[in-house]
Amino acid sequence: MRIGFGFDVHRLVEGRPLFLGGVEIPWHLGLLGHSDADVLIHALCDAMLGAAALGDIGRHFPDSDPQYKGISSLVLLKKTSDMVQQKGFCLLSADLTLVAQAPKIAGYALKMQRALAEACGVEPDIINIKATTTEGLGLTGTGEAMAAYAVALLVCRA
């Protein structure tokens, strides 16, 4: 078994859609980034890559590469899952935490769970999604940014 940890943060801006966990959330702000800037998926990708000792998301999907401009992070997650599987591992468990003051995501968590599971080729019940605030402190507390943490447990398929 291998454990990996992931973290990501993106600034909130006007004029962009908000994608979290592969789901578009109706909100007046979106996350700024080269791709769709889905912090939950980026943290999960880094956790999975870390557990498989494959580096990080920036190595495989650099923001300097125009082919990733505006790309859905679900595509990046599918590619990450494929890399992990090619190395002989499969995702056994994933736990993700969104750090944001708003919007509330409880009503979207199940849809996110299903989208992430489909991209990884696993059952939805191995992926857990939760959220917390920072009670008004820091960049996430002031509403300037959103962040996410993820832990992934991989198991060798052999």
matplotlib code that plots the C-alpha trace (Angstrom):
import matplotlib.pyplot as plt

x = [0.0, 1.1, -0.3, -0.1, -1.0, -2.2, -2.8, -4.0, -5.2, -6.6, -7.7, -11.4, -12.3, -15.3, -16.1, -15.2, -17.4, -16.8, -15.9, -15.5, -15.1, -15.9, -19.2, -20.1, -21.5, -23.7, -21.7, -20.8, -17.1, -14.9, -11.4, -8.5, -6.1, -4.8, -7.2, -10.7, -8.8, -10.8, -8.9, -10.5, -9.4, -5.9, -5.4, -6.6, -4.3, -1.3, -2.2, -2.5, 0.7, 2.5, 1.4, 2.7, 6.0, 5.1, 5.9, 3.1, 0.4, 2.7, 5.2, 2.6, 0.2, 2.2, 0.4, 3.0, 1.5, -1.3, -3.0, -4.2, -5.6, -9.2, -9.2, -11.6, -9.8, -11.8, -9.7, -6.5, -7.8, -8.6, -5.0, -3.6, -5.6, -4.3, -0.7, -1.2, -2.7, 0.1, 2.5, 0.6, -1.6, -5.3, -7.1, -8.4, -9.5, -9.5, -10.4, -10.8, -11.4, -12.4, -11.5, -13.8, -16.1, -18.8, -20.6, -21.9, -21.2, -23.2, -25.9, -23.3, -21.0, -22.7, -22.6, -18.9, -18.2, -19.7, -17.8, -14.5, -15.2, -16.1, -12.9, -10.8, -12.7, -13.7, -16.8, -18.1, -18.1, -14.3, -14.2, -15.1, -15.7, -16.1, -15.7, -14.6, -14.2, -11.4, -13.8, -12.9, -9.1, -6.6, -7.2, -9.9, -11.6, -11.8, -13.2, -10.1, -9.3, -10.3, -8.0, -8.2, -6.4, -6.5, -5.2, -5.1, -4.4, -3.2, -2.8, -0.6, -2.8, -0.3]
y = [0.0, 3.6, 6.8, 10.2, 13.7, 16.5, 20.2, 23.0, 26.6, 28.9, 32.5, 33.3, 35.7, 37.1, 35.9, 32.2, 29.2, 27.4, 23.7, 21.6, 17.9, 17.8, 19.6, 23.1, 24.9, 28.0, 30.9, 34.5, 33.7, 31.0, 29.7, 31.2, 28.8, 27.4, 24.5, 24.8, 25.2, 22.6, 22.6, 19.3, 17.4, 18.9, 18.0, 14.4, 14.1, 15.2, 12.7, 9.9, 10.8, 11.2, 7.7, 6.2, 8.2, 9.8, 13.4, 16.1, 17.5, 20.3, 17.8, 15.9, 18.7, 22.0, 25.3, 26.3, 23.7, 25.1, 21.7, 22.0, 25.5, 25.4, 21.6, 19.8, 18.6, 15.4, 14.6, 15.2, 12.9, 10.2, 10.5, 10.5, 7.3, 5.7, 6.5, 5.1, 1.9, 1.5, 1.6, -1.3, 0.4, 1.1, 3.6, 2.0, 5.2, 8.9, 11.6, 15.2, 18.5, 21.7, 24.9, 27.7, 30.2, 29.7, 28.3, 25.4, 22.1, 19.6, 19.4, 18.7, 16.2, 13.0, 14.2, 15.1, 11.7, 10.0, 12.2, 11.5, 7.8, 7.5, 9.3, 6.9, 3.8, 3.0, 2.7, 6.0, 4.8, 4.8, 8.6, 11.0, 14.7, 17.3, 21.0, 23.4, 27.1, 29.0, 31.2, 34.3, 33.9, 33.9, 33.9, 31.3, 33.0, 36.4, 34.7, 35.5, 31.8, 28.2, 25.4, 21.7, 18.8, 15.2, 11.9, 8.8, 5.2, 3.1, -0.7, -2.8, -4.8, -7.7]
z = [0.0, -0.7, 0.8, -1.0, 0.0, -2.2, -1.8, -4.2, -4.0, -6.6, -6.5, -7.0, -9.8, -11.6, -15.1, -14.8, -14.0, -10.7, -11.0, -7.9, -7.9, -11.6, -11.1, -12.2, -9.2, -9.7, -8.1, -9.0, -8.8, -10.4, -9.8, -11.8, -13.5, -16.8, -16.7, -15.2, -11.9, -10.0, -6.7, -5.4, -8.5, -8.5, -4.9, -5.6, -8.7, -6.6, -3.8, -6.3, -8.1, -4.8, -3.6, -6.9, -6.7, -10.1, -9.1, -9.2, -11.4, -12.7, -14.1, -16.1, -17.0, -17.0, -17.2, -19.9, -22.3, -24.4, -24.8, -21.1, -21.5, -20.2, -20.0, -17.7, -14.6, -14.9, -18.1, -16.0, -13.3, -15.8, -17.2, -13.7, -12.8, -16.0, -15.1, -11.6, -13.0, -15.5, -12.6, -11.0, -8.5, -8.0, -5.8, -2.6, -0.8, -1.2, 1.3, 0.1, 2.0, 0.4, 2.3, 1.4, 3.1, 0.4, -1.4, 0.6, -1.3, 0.7, -2.0, -4.6, -2.7, -4.0, -7.6, -7.1, -5.6, -8.6, -11.1, -9.4, -9.1, -12.8, -13.8, -11.6, -12.6, -9.0, -6.9, -5.5, -1.9, -1.7, -2.2, 0.6, 0.1, 2.8, 3.3, 6.0, 6.5, 8.1, 10.0, 8.1, 8.4, 5.5, 1.8, 1.9, 4.9, 3.1, 0.0, -2.1, -2.8, -2.3, -1.3, -1.1, 0.6, -0.4, 0.8, -1.5, -0.6, -3.4, -3.4, -5.6, -8.0, -8.2]

ax = plt.figure().add_subplot(projection="3d")
ax.plot(x, y, z, "-o")
ax.set_aspect("equal")
plt.show()
